[in-house]
Structures are given as structure tokens and as C-alpha cells.
């Protein structure tokens, strides 16, 4: 391989690495968003349960 071929190969490798990092970042972001949505849903359900219990206690 001459210098130009080495340079082209290095550019291809770097671009491949960048692409993998972008995909990994997207996957990590999606995982974090799903986790946040799960925790929000759990907290929302807990809040609903507490307010329902509060209203039942007030009625009695």
C-alpha cells in the first residue's frame, strides 16, 4: 500500500468508528428515555393510588 491508500483506508476506518459511535449513542439515548418513561409511569400510578386512598379516607 502506498501513502495515499493508507490515508484512504484510515479515513474509512475513522468514518466506520464514527458511525458506530452515533448508533451506540442513539441506542443509549433510547434506553435512557424508555427508563425515564417507565419511572414516570410508576410514579404516576403511585400518585394515583395515594390520591385514591386519600379520597377514601376523607369519605370515611
PDB file with one MODEL, atoms N, CA, C and O in Angstrom:
MODEL        1
ATOM      1  N   UNK A   1       0.847  -1.184   0.000  1.00  0.00           N
ATOM      2  CA  UNK A   1       0.000   0.000   0.000  1.00  0.00           C
ATOM      3  C   UNK A   1       0.889   1.243   0.000  1.00  0.00           C
ATOM      4  O   UNK A   1       1.884   1.328   0.721  1.00  0.00           O
ATOM      5  N   UNK A   2       0.502   2.178  -0.815  1.00  0.00           N
ATOM      6  CA  UNK A   2       1.240   3.436  -0.793  1.00  0.00           C
ATOM      7  C   UNK A   2       0.594   4.389   0.216  1.00  0.00           C
ATOM      8  O   UNK A   2      -0.416   4.053   0.836  1.00  0.00           O
ATOM      9  N   UNK A   3       1.175   5.567   0.375  1.00  0.00           N
ATOM     10  CA  UNK A   3       0.692   6.515   1.380  1.00  0.00           C
ATOM     11  C   UNK A   3      -0.758   6.929   1.134  1.00  0.00           C
ATOM     12  O   UNK A   3      -1.535   7.059   2.080  1.00  0.00           O
ATOM     13  N   UNK A   4      -1.120   7.135  -0.120  1.00  0.00           N
ATOM     14  CA  UNK A   4      -2.494   7.550  -0.436  1.00  0.00           C
ATOM     15  C   UNK A   4      -3.488   6.451  -0.069  1.00  0.00           C
ATOM     16  O   UNK A   4      -4.560   6.740   0.462  1.00  0.00           O
ATOM     17  N   UNK A   5      -3.146   5.208  -0.342  1.00  0.00           N
ATOM     18  CA  UNK A   5      -4.021   4.094   0.004  1.00  0.00           C
ATOM     19  C   UNK A   5      -4.165   3.961   1.520  1.00  0.00           C
ATOM     20  O   UNK A   5      -5.254   3.699   2.030  1.00  0.00           O
ATOM     21  N   UNK A   6      -3.049   4.144   2.235  1.00  0.00           N
ATOM     22  CA  UNK A   6      -3.108   4.103   3.698  1.00  0.00           C
ATOM     23  C   UNK A   6      -4.026   5.198   4.224  1.00  0.00           C
ATOM     24  O   UNK A   6      -4.820   4.962   5.136  1.00  0.00           O
ATOM     25  N   UNK A   7      -3.923   6.384   3.658  1.00  0.00           N
ATOM     26  CA  UNK A   7      -4.754   7.508   4.079  1.00  0.00           C
ATOM     27  C   UNK A   7      -6.236   7.224   3.812  1.00  0.00           C
ATOM     28  O   UNK A   7      -7.084   7.476   4.668  1.00  0.00           O
ATOM     29  N   UNK A   8      -6.539   6.704   2.634  1.00  0.00           N
ATOM     30  CA  UNK A   8      -7.930   6.366   2.306  1.00  0.00           C
ATOM     31  C   UNK A   8      -8.479   5.304   3.250  1.00  0.00           C
ATOM     32  O   UNK A   8      -9.616   5.395   3.711  1.00  0.00           O
ATOM     33  N   UNK A   9      -7.656   4.294   3.532  1.00  0.00           N
ATOM     34  CA  UNK A   9      -8.075   3.232   4.444  1.00  0.00           C
ATOM     35  C   UNK A   9      -8.321   3.801   5.854  1.00  0.00           C
ATOM     36  O   UNK A   9      -9.298   3.445   6.512  1.00  0.00           O
ATOM     37  N   UNK A  10      -7.437   4.672   6.298  1.00  0.00           N
ATOM     38  CA  UNK A  10      -7.584   5.280   7.625  1.00  0.00           C
ATOM     39  C   UNK A  10      -8.870   6.106   7.687  1.00  0.00           C
ATOM     40  O   UNK A  10      -9.579   6.067   8.692  1.00  0.00           O
ATOM     41  N   UNK A  11      -9.175   6.846   6.633  1.00  0.00           N
ATOM     42  CA  UNK A  11     -10.411   7.630   6.596  1.00  0.00           C
ATOM     43  C   UNK A  11     -11.643   6.732   6.662  1.00  0.00           C
ATOM     44  O   UNK A  11     -12.625   7.068   7.322  1.00  0.00           O
ATOM     45  N   UNK A  12     -11.590   5.594   5.978  1.00  0.00           N
ATOM     46  CA  UNK A  12     -12.710   4.647   6.014  1.00  0.00           C
ATOM     47  C   UNK A  12     -12.889   4.085   7.422  1.00  0.00           C
ATOM     48  O   UNK A  12     -14.010   3.949   7.910  1.00  0.00           O
ATOM     49  N   UNK A  13     -11.781   3.764   8.059  1.00  0.00           N
ATOM     50  CA  UNK A  13     -11.839   3.221   9.419  1.00  0.00           C
ATOM     51  C   UNK A  13     -12.420   4.263  10.377  1.00  0.00           C
ATOM     52  O   UNK A  13     -13.277   3.946  11.203  1.00  0.00           O
ATOM     53  N   UNK A  14     -11.954   5.499  10.263  1.00  0.00           N
ATOM     54  CA  UNK A  14     -12.448   6.567  11.135  1.00  0.00           C
ATOM     55  C   UNK A  14     -13.937   6.784  10.916  1.00  0.00           C
ATOM     56  O   UNK A  14     -14.683   6.918  11.886  1.00  0.00           O
ATOM     57  N   UNK A  15     -14.381   6.821   9.691  1.00  0.00           N
ATOM     58  CA  UNK A  15     -15.802   7.023   9.407  1.00  0.00           C
ATOM     59  C   UNK A  15     -16.625   5.854   9.957  1.00  0.00           C
ATOM     60  O   UNK A  15     -17.715   6.058  10.491  1.00  0.00           O
ATOM     61  N   UNK A  16     -16.108   4.643   9.829  1.00  0.00           N
ATOM     62  CA  UNK A  16     -16.802   3.481  10.400  1.00  0.00           C
ATOM     63  C   UNK A  16     -16.937   3.599  11.909  1.00  0.00           C
ATOM     64  O   UNK A  16     -17.986   3.284  12.470  1.00  0.00           O
ATOM     65  N   UNK A  17     -15.875   4.052  12.567  1.00  0.00           N
ATOM     66  CA  UNK A  17     -15.915   4.243  14.020  1.00  0.00           C
ATOM     67  C   UNK A  17     -16.923   5.320  14.393  1.00  0.00           C
ATOM     68  O   UNK A  17     -17.673   5.154  15.355  1.00  0.00           O
ATOM     69  N   UNK A  18     -16.950   6.412  13.654  1.00  0.00           N
ATOM     70  CA  UNK A  18     -17.916   7.492  13.921  1.00  0.00           C
ATOM     71  C   UNK A  18     -19.344   6.980  13.797  1.00  0.00           C
ATOM     72  O   UNK A  18     -20.203   7.292  14.621  1.00  0.00           O
ATOM     73  N   UNK A  19     -19.582   6.197  12.767  1.00  0.00           N
ATOM     74  CA  UNK A  19     -20.915   5.653  12.539  1.00  0.00           C
ATOM     75  C   UNK A  19     -21.332   4.759  13.700  1.00  0.00           C
ATOM     76  O   UNK A  19     -22.467   4.833  14.171  1.00  0.00           O
ATOM     77  N   UNK A  20     -20.408   3.909  14.163  1.00  0.00           N
ATOM     78  CA  UNK A  20     -20.711   3.025  15.291  1.00  0.00           C
ATOM     79  C   UNK A  20     -20.992   3.826  16.553  1.00  0.00           C
ATOM     80  O   UNK A  20     -21.890   3.482  17.321  1.00  0.00           O
ATOM     81  N   UNK A  21     -20.228   4.895  16.773  1.00  0.00           N
ATOM     82  CA  UNK A  21     -20.454   5.735  17.952  1.00  0.00           C
ATOM     83  C   UNK A  21     -21.814   6.417  17.891  1.00  0.00           C
ATOM     84  O   UNK A  21     -22.502   6.529  18.906  1.00  0.00           O
ATOM     85  N   UNK A  22     -22.204   6.874  16.699  1.00  0.00           N
ATOM     86  CA  UNK A  22     -23.524   7.511  16.556  1.00  0.00           C
ATOM     87  C   UNK A  22     -24.628   6.514  16.881  1.00  0.00           C
ATOM     88  O   UNK A  22     -25.574   6.843  17.596  1.00  0.00           O
ATOM     89  N   UNK A  23     -24.509   5.303  16.359  1.00  0.00           N
ATOM     90  CA  UNK A  23     -25.522   4.280  16.622  1.00  0.00           C
ATOM     91  C   UNK A  23     -25.570   3.928  18.100  1.00  0.00           C
ATOM     92  O   UNK A  23     -26.648   3.779  18.675  1.00  0.00           O
ATOM     93  N   UNK A  24     -24.394   3.795  18.715  1.00  0.00           N
ATOM     94  CA  UNK A  24     -24.339   3.463  20.138  1.00  0.00           C
ATOM     95  C   UNK A  24     -24.977   4.578  20.957  1.00  0.00           C
ATOM     96  O   UNK A  24     -25.723   4.311  21.899  1.00  0.00           O
ATOM     97  N   UNK A  25     -24.685   5.826  20.600  1.00  0.00           N
ATOM     98  CA  UNK A  25     -25.267   6.966  21.314  1.00  0.00           C
ATOM     99  C   UNK A  25     -26.786   6.969  21.183  1.00  0.00           C
ATOM    100  O   UNK A  25     -27.492   7.246  22.153  1.00  0.00           O
ATOM    101  N   UNK A  26     -27.293   6.664  19.989  1.00  0.00           N
ATOM    102  CA  UNK A  26     -28.746   6.610  19.785  1.00  0.00           C
ATOM    103  C   UNK A  26     -29.363   5.524  20.655  1.00  0.00           C
ATOM    104  O   UNK A  26     -30.386   5.746  21.303  1.00  0.00           O
ATOM    105  N   UNK A  27     -28.736   4.340  20.670  1.00  0.00           N
ATOM    106  CA  UNK A  27     -29.255   3.233  21.475  1.00  0.00           C
ATOM    107  C   UNK A  27     -29.259   3.586  22.959  1.00  0.00           C
ATOM    108  O   UNK A  27     -30.222   3.290  23.666  1.00  0.00           O
ATOM    109  N   UNK A  28     -28.183   4.218  23.434  1.00  0.00           N
ATOM    110  CA  UNK A  28     -28.118   4.604  24.841  1.00  0.00           C
ATOM    111  C   UNK A  28     -29.182   5.640  25.169  1.00  0.00           C
ATOM    112  O   UNK A  28     -29.800   5.580  26.231  1.00  0.00           O
ATOM    113  N   UNK A  29     -29.399   6.589  24.267  1.00  0.00           N
ATOM    114  CA  UNK A  29     -30.418   7.606  24.486  1.00  0.00           C
ATOM    115  C   UNK A  29     -31.808   6.980  24.535  1.00  0.00           C
ATOM    116  O   UNK A  29     -32.619   7.330  25.391  1.00  0.00           O
ATOM    117  N   UNK A  30     -32.079   6.067  23.631  1.00  0.00           N
ATOM    118  CA  UNK A  30     -33.374   5.379  23.615  1.00  0.00           C
ATOM    119  C   UNK A  30     -33.573   4.614  24.916  1.00  0.00           C
ATOM    120  O   UNK A  30     -34.662   4.648  25.490  1.00  0.00           O
ATOM    121  N   UNK A  31     -32.527   3.916  25.395  1.00  0.00           N
ATOM    122  CA  UNK A  31     -32.623   3.188  26.662  1.00  0.00           C
ATOM    123  C   UNK A  31     -32.926   4.133  27.819  1.00  0.00           C
ATOM    124  O   UNK A  31     -33.751   3.822  28.678  1.00  0.00           O
ATOM    125  N   UNK A  32     -32.262   5.285  27.841  1.00  0.00           N
ATOM    126  CA  UNK A  32     -32.496   6.247  28.922  1.00  0.00           C
ATOM    127  C   UNK A  32     -33.914   6.806  28.857  1.00  0.00           C
ATOM    128  O   UNK A  32     -34.559   6.987  29.890  1.00  0.00           O
ATOM    129  N   UNK A  33     -34.400   7.080  27.650  1.00  0.00           N
ATOM    130  CA  UNK A  33     -35.765   7.596  27.506  1.00  0.00           C
ATOM    131  C   UNK A  33     -36.806   6.568  27.943  1.00  0.00           C
ATOM    132  O   UNK A  33     -37.778   6.907  28.618  1.00  0.00           O
ATOM    133  N   UNK A  34     -36.596   5.312  27.555  1.00  0.00           N
ATOM    134  CA  UNK A  34     -37.528   4.260  27.964  1.00  0.00           C
ATOM    135  C   UNK A  34     -37.528   4.100  29.472  1.00  0.00           C
ATOM    136  O   UNK A  34     -38.582   3.920  30.082  1.00  0.00           O
ATOM    137  N   UNK A  35     -36.362   4.164  30.069  1.00  0.00           N
ATOM    138  CA  UNK A  35     -36.257   4.059  31.525  1.00  0.00           C
ATOM    139  C   UNK A  35     -36.983   5.218  32.197  1.00  0.00           C
ATOM    140  O   UNK A  35     -37.699   5.025  33.180  1.00  0.00           O
ATOM    141  N   UNK A  36     -36.798   6.418  31.666  1.00  0.00           N
ATOM    142  CA  UNK A  36     -37.469   7.587  32.239  1.00  0.00           C
ATOM    143  C   UNK A  36     -38.981   7.452  32.116  1.00  0.00           C
ATOM    144  O   UNK A  36     -39.706   7.758  33.063  1.00  0.00           O
ATOM    145  N   UNK A  37     -39.464   6.998  30.965  1.00  0.00           N
ATOM    146  CA  UNK A  37     -40.901   6.811  30.783  1.00  0.00           C
ATOM    147  C   UNK A  37     -41.441   5.777  31.768  1.00  0.00           C
ATOM    148  O   UNK A  37     -42.530   5.946  32.318  1.00  0.00           O
ATOM    149  N   UNK A  38     -40.682   4.712  31.988  1.00  0.00           N
ATOM    150  CA  UNK A  38     -41.095   3.680  32.944  1.00  0.00           C
ATOM    151  C   UNK A  38     -41.222   4.279  34.341  1.00  0.00           C
ATOM    152  O   UNK A  38     -42.220   4.058  35.027  1.00  0.00           O
ATOM    153  N   UNK A  39     -40.204   5.041  34.765  1.00  0.00           N
ATOM    154  CA  UNK A  39     -40.223   5.617  36.108  1.00  0.00           C
ATOM    155  C   UNK A  39     -41.354   6.639  36.253  1.00  0.00           C
ATOM    156  O   UNK A  39     -41.966   6.739  37.317  1.00  0.00           O
ATOM    157  N   UNK A  40     -41.628   7.385  35.202  1.00  0.00           N
ATOM    158  CA  UNK A  40     -42.744   8.337  35.231  1.00  0.00           C
ATOM    159  C   UNK A  40     -44.072   7.589  35.373  1.00  0.00           C
ATOM    160  O   UNK A  40     -44.946   7.997  36.137  1.00  0.00           O
ATOM    161  N   UNK A  41     -44.210   6.489  34.627  1.00  0.00           N
ATOM    162  CA  UNK A  41     -45.443   5.703  34.700  1.00  0.00           C
ATOM    163  C   UNK A  41     -45.633   5.116  36.093  1.00  0.00           C
ATOM    164  O   UNK A  41     -46.742   5.125  36.627  1.00  0.00           O
ATOM    165  N   UNK A  42     -44.560   4.608  36.679  1.00  0.00           N
ATOM    166  CA  UNK A  42     -44.645   4.039  38.029  1.00  0.00           C
ATOM    167  C   UNK A  42     -45.010   5.127  39.029  1.00  0.00           C
ATOM    168  O   UNK A  42     -45.881   4.930  39.876  1.00  0.00           O
ATOM    169  N   UNK A  43     -44.345   6.275  38.931  1.00  0.00           N
ATOM    170  CA  UNK A  43     -44.626   7.376  39.854  1.00  0.00           C
ATOM    171  C   UNK A  43     -46.056   7.872  39.683  1.00  0.00           C
ATOM    172  O   UNK A  43     -46.727   8.184  40.666  1.00  0.00           O
ATOM    173  N   UNK A  44     -46.520   7.945  38.454  1.00  0.00           N
ATOM    174  CA  UNK A  44     -47.877   8.395  38.186  1.00  0.00           C
ATOM    175  C   UNK A  44     -48.893   7.424  38.783  1.00  0.00           C
ATOM    176  O   UNK A  44     -49.890   7.837  39.375  1.00  0.00           O
ATOM    177  N   UNK A  45     -48.628   6.134  38.620  1.00  0.00           N
ATOM    178  CA  UNK A  45     -49.513   5.123  39.199  1.00  0.00           C
ATOM    179  C   UNK A  45     -49.517   5.184  40.717  1.00  0.00           C
ATOM    180  O   UNK A  45     -50.569   5.039  41.341  1.00  0.00           O
ATOM    181  N   UNK A  46     -48.365   5.394  41.310  1.00  0.00           N
ATOM    182  CA  UNK A  46     -48.274   5.505  42.769  1.00  0.00           C
ATOM    183  C   UNK A  46     -49.031   6.734  43.248  1.00  0.00           C
ATOM    184  O   UNK A  46     -49.731   6.676  44.258  1.00  0.00           O
ATOM    185  N   UNK A  47     -48.896   7.848  42.532  1.00  0.00           N
ATOM    186  CA  UNK A  47     -49.600   9.077  42.902  1.00  0.00           C
ATOM    187  C   UNK A  47     -51.113   8.862  42.825  1.00  0.00           C
ATOM    188  O   UNK A  47     -51.855   9.300  43.704  1.00  0.00           O
ATOM    189  N   UNK A  48     -51.559   8.186  41.769  1.00  0.00           N
ATOM    190  CA  UNK A  48     -52.993   7.916  41.619  1.00  0.00           C
ATOM    191  C   UNK A  48     -53.502   7.053  42.766  1.00  0.00           C
ATOM    192  O   UNK A  48     -54.592   7.282  43.289  1.00  0.00           O
ATOM    193  N   UNK A  49     -52.709   6.063  43.152  1.00  0.00           N
ATOM    194  CA  UNK A  49     -53.111   5.186  44.258  1.00  0.00           C
ATOM    195  C   UNK A  49     -53.212   5.964  45.560  1.00  0.00           C
ATOM    196  O   UNK A  49     -54.156   5.774  46.328  1.00  0.00           O
ATOM    197  N   UNK A  50     -52.246   6.840  45.812  1.00  0.00           N
ATOM    198  CA  UNK A  50     -52.247   7.628  47.044  1.00  0.00           C
ATOM    199  C   UNK A  50     -53.427   8.583  47.077  1.00  0.00           C
ATOM    200  O   UNK A  50     -54.096   8.707  48.102  1.00  0.00           O
ATOM    201  N   UNK A  51     -53.691   9.263  45.958  1.00  0.00           N
ATOM    202  CA  UNK A  51     -54.818  10.208  45.947  1.00  0.00           C
ATOM    203  C   UNK A  51     -56.147   9.466  46.078  1.00  0.00           C
ATOM    204  O   UNK A  51     -57.089   9.987  46.676  1.00  0.00           O
ATOM    205  N   UNK A  52     -56.231   8.259  45.528  1.00  0.00           N
ATOM    206  CA  UNK A  52     -57.450   7.468  45.667  1.00  0.00           C
ATOM    207  C   UNK A  52     -57.636   7.069  47.125  1.00  0.00           C
ATOM    208  O   UNK A  52     -58.747   7.141  47.652  1.00  0.00           O
ATOM    209  N   UNK A  53     -56.552   6.647  47.783  1.00  0.00           N
ATOM    210  CA  UNK A  53     -56.635   6.290  49.196  1.00  0.00           C
ATOM    211  C   UNK A  53     -57.010   7.504  50.038  1.00  0.00           C
ATOM    212  O   UNK A  53     -57.819   7.401  50.961  1.00  0.00           O
ATOM    213  N   UNK A  54     -56.419   8.660  49.717  1.00  0.00           N
ATOM    214  CA  UNK A  54     -56.739   9.886  50.450  1.00  0.00           C
ATOM    215  C   UNK A  54     -58.226  10.212  50.334  1.00  0.00           C
ATOM    216  O   UNK A  54     -58.862  10.568  51.326  1.00  0.00           O
ATOM    217  N   UNK A  55     -58.779  10.093  49.136  1.00  0.00           N
ATOM    218  CA  UNK A  55     -60.192  10.431  48.957  1.00  0.00           C
ATOM    219  C   UNK A  55     -61.084   9.433  49.688  1.00  0.00           C
ATOM    220  O   UNK A  55     -62.150   9.805  50.181  1.00  0.00           O
ATOM    221  N   UNK A  56     -60.661   8.166  49.766  1.00  0.00           N
ATOM    222  CA  UNK A  56     -61.443   7.166  50.503  1.00  0.00           C
ATOM    223  C   UNK A  56     -61.381   7.445  52.002  1.00  0.00           C
ATOM    224  O   UNK A  56     -62.372   7.271  52.710  1.00  0.00           O
ATOM    225  N   UNK A  57     -60.224   7.875  52.480  1.00  0.00           N
ATOM    226  CA  UNK A  57     -60.085   8.197  53.908  1.00  0.00           C
ATOM    227  C   UNK A  57     -60.938   9.407  54.253  1.00  0.00           C
ATOM    228  O   UNK A  57     -61.579   9.435  55.304  1.00  0.00           O
ATOM    229  N   UNK A  58     -60.952  10.410  53.378  1.00  0.00           N
ATOM    230  CA  UNK A  58     -61.751  11.618  53.614  1.00  0.00           C
ATOM    231  C   UNK A  58     -63.236  11.268  53.640  1.00  0.00           C
ATOM    232  O   UNK A  58     -63.986  11.840  54.430  1.00  0.00           O
ATOM    233  N   UNK A  59     -63.672  10.337  52.790  1.00  0.00           N
ATOM    234  CA  UNK A  59     -65.085   9.938  52.733  1.00  0.00           C
ATOM    235  C   UNK A  59     -65.507   9.214  53.999  1.00  0.00           C
ATOM    236  O   UNK A  59     -66.668   9.313  54.396  1.00  0.00           O
ATOM    237  N   UNK A  60     -64.594   8.483  54.652  1.00  0.00           N
ATOM    238  CA  UNK A  60     -64.990   7.686  55.807  1.00  0.00           C
ATOM    239  C   UNK A  60     -64.907   8.425  57.107  1.00  0.00           C
ATOM    240  O   UNK A  60     -65.214   7.862  58.157  1.00  0.00           O
TER     241      UNK A  60
ENDMDL
END
